[in-house]
Amino acid sequence: MRHTLSVAKKNPVDQTRVVLAVGKESALVQQVISRMSSNASAHDPQYIKIEIDLGELENQARDLVEALSPSLFGEFTLLIIQNISEITEDSFEPLLQAVTDVPEHLMLVLCHPGGVKGKKFLELVRKTGVLEADCGELKNDKLDAALAAEFNKHKRRTTVEAIEALRESVGPNLSELLSAISQLCVDIETDPIDAAAVAQYYSGMSDIKGWDVSDAMWNAKPKEVLEQFRWAIEQDSSASPAIISAMAKGLRTLVRFASASPGMGDSELAAYVGVHPFRLRFLRAQKKLWFPDDLARATRLLALADRASKGTSYEPGISGGISLERSQTFYEIEKNVLAMRPPRQD
């Protein structure tokens, strides 16, 4: 029986040692991995997580047997095997053996993108009775149901009209929609979150969304930040406060992630940071780009940019600061934003 993890109230994946994830929807695959990470952590808080891609192994059969074998220190392991569609026939036996009789030290996630490639092995795995998670693209009613379920996970109510408005504002990408819901649930206090709230949140974000600029900033791409900010302002001159707000949200999330205890599992960490588990891999990449002193400086500069977006600049000794004209406002914002992460000289 196939299960869509984002919709099910209680998924059997929580009770299993091996799961087959079929489909190209990365957000759903990540949900499977996150659930299995929680299971592994409950079994052994010191577990290790290893991810391999069968399409990238130099000697696939040998490397696969090595990955399936106990480590030198016998750690409990969550092994994630990507692209089993690329499996060679000499690798069939060791992997099928591990699926049918899972070693005591192991939990397994097998990922197949769907389609006909590698279908022979896929059918062999299915015949073992392994739990299969449907990670195919969600459309129409299934997508709406998954988005409604995501609001429920955040303990927030919403409306059909709000979900329609969200899809119109964000587009069909499930990962982006889940991220948007996470942001809405943090930033919007009214309940239920209705279409009017969604429309107000995304006003002034024509073509370029606030978190697009935020992601570019915390991915350390200042030139892209400047290009996107100027484009957004050209489309709507009142967009700067919403963009700065999105950047501040991104900074708060990154700081909270950076301050988390290193011993947390993915589910605990996602709950602590206040993001969907699939966002953790983006935050890990961002954290590598910023030292603590960089984030402290960025916090100060972003506060100045926020003040400028509201029409004033800080000046010592002058209560309320100095009022800015439109051109001065944008100059102050860009100056402070670029100072957070100066473009590298090529």
C-alpha angles and dihedrals in degrees: 000000000000123000132200102215097202092059106035115099093211118012124202088224085084090066101045141087096208133033135179115219112197122187143051099258101116095195091058092045088052090052089056091049092047092051091049090046088056090049091050092048091051090051094045122358089203094055120138126224120218125183124194132177114215090207091061102046113113094209101020102188094045095043092047093052089049092051091050093049123090115267123244091263096039098240118177105252138203104206117197113194113195125199101013083172085081095057118133121221094249087061095053097087102050093046095045089049090053091049095050095041108024111206115244093244095052148079118183138209114185114195123200121175093214126242129096100297111105090004093139092062092039091058091048090055091048091053090061088068094243117166110262123206116203106227097169122132114288119225139181113334094008091053092047090050091051091050092048089050090052091056088050091054088058088049091244131129125224141172136243089246091053092053090050090050090048093053091048091051099042105026132228100304107119096205091053092045092052090048090049092052090051090053094046092051091053099041103038116069100183117097128241097034100228136188092267091056092049092048092049092048092054098039111125092023100105110165093337117064124210093245090053088064090041093052091049090051097050091040084062096244103134095167090056089047091055094046093049094043092052092047092050092049091049089056094044123006091202094059098094099088091052092047093049089047090054090049090050090051089051091049093049090050093049093047092049091048091049091051096050122115111265091227096067121115119230096262093047091045093049090051091048094049093040099236138114110269093245089064091064093082090055091048092050090055092047093048090060090060098054132059117207091254089053091055092047090053091045090054092056094045093046089054088056091047090050091052091049091050087060093052107264139087128210117257122174112245095014114105111224092011126245123315114240132214119227096265091045090051093057092043092053092047094050093044093054095040093051091047089061090066115003114212112260116246110244 
